[in-house]
Amino acid sequence: MKVALSSKGQTIESQLEERFGRSPNFIIYDLGNDSYQAIDNTQILNSAQGAGIQAAENIVNTGVDALISGNVGPKAFRALQAAGIDIYLTRGTTVKKALDDFKKGKLSKAKSNNVDGHWF
């Protein structure tokens, strides 16, 4: 199983980024072999609009099964959900702690987006 986490940095020790579409990086963690890679999201981070949809596309293309972030807007939520990616929301933590909480079943699957779209 692979999990994407929005991240302020490029390691699992980094702070979890609360914004999904405007996250500077994503950590793609492979639970099967206990390894990760960082994906730079700065090109999308600076987009005038559509950052959530573009970030969702990139996450879908990595083949992850789940996403952990602080906030996910409606369009990104629908795109991720349509791709079969489960979404978990948490805030004020590190990537490592969020991942540990996920592994221990402490995070609940989101049923809907938790913020309105930026352009509403």
N, C-alpha and C positions, 0 to 999 in steps of 0.2 A: 504494500500500500504506500502511495506517495501523498504527501501533504504539502500544500503551499501555505506559507505564512507571510503576511505583509510585514516588512521590516525596515527600520530606519538605517540599518547597517547591513554588512554582508557576512555576518557570522551568527551562530545561534546564541551568542552572548548579547547580541544587539537588542535594543528595545523594540517591542512589537509596535508597528505603525498602526495608528487607529484608522487611518483613511485607506481604503482599499485601492481605488483608482489612482489616487495621488501618492501612493506609497513609493518611496525612492527605490526600494528593492523588494524582491521576493526571495525567500528561502524555500527551496524545493527539497523537502526531506524525505528520504526513502527509508521507511521503517523496516523493510526487508533486509537491507544490508547496513543499516545504521550510518548512512552517509547523507551529505547534503551538497547542494550547489546554490550559489547566489545568482540571481538574475537582476540585472540593472533595469530599472523602470523609468529612468530620468527623462527619456525622450517622451514618454506618455505623460509623465508627471507634469510637464510644462505645456501640455496641449490646452488650447483655449476651451475646448469642450469635448465630450465623448471619452474622457479618460477612463471611466468605469468600464465601458463596453470594450475599449481597446485592451485594457488590462485583463479583462475576463477572457478575451480571445487568446492572449498570450498564455494565460494560466491553463486554459483548455488544451492548448497545443503542447503543454509539458506532460500531459497524461496523468495529472493528479486525480486523486479520488476525493479529496477534501480540501477546504480552505479555512484558515483561521485568520481573522482580522478583527479590528475594532468596530468598524462601520462598513456597511455595504448598502449602496443605493439601489433603487428599484430596477433600473435597466440592467445593471451588472448582476443583481440577484437573479433576475429571470434568465439571463444568458448562462450563468453558472449552473443554475438549477436545470435548465434545458439540456445541458451537457452531462447531467448526472453527477455533478460535483456537490457534495454535502458541504454546508456552510456552518461554521461555528464562530460565535462572536465572544470576544473577551477584551478587556482593556487594562492599561496600567501595569503591564508586565513585560518580561523579556520573551524573546522567541523561545528560548529553552524552557522556561517555566510554562508557557502556553502549550508547548509540545508535550511536556511532562503531564500537565493537566489533561490533555487530550488522550494520551496513552492510558491514564488512570480512569478515564470515563467521567471526568469532572466537568466537561464542557457539554452543553446541550446543543443539539442541532437547531439552527434557526429555522423558523417557519415562514418568515418574511423579512424583507429589508428593514433596517432599523433607523434609516435616515431617508429624508426626501432627496430627490435628485437635485443637483447643484443648480440646474437651470430652470427650476419651477418657480 
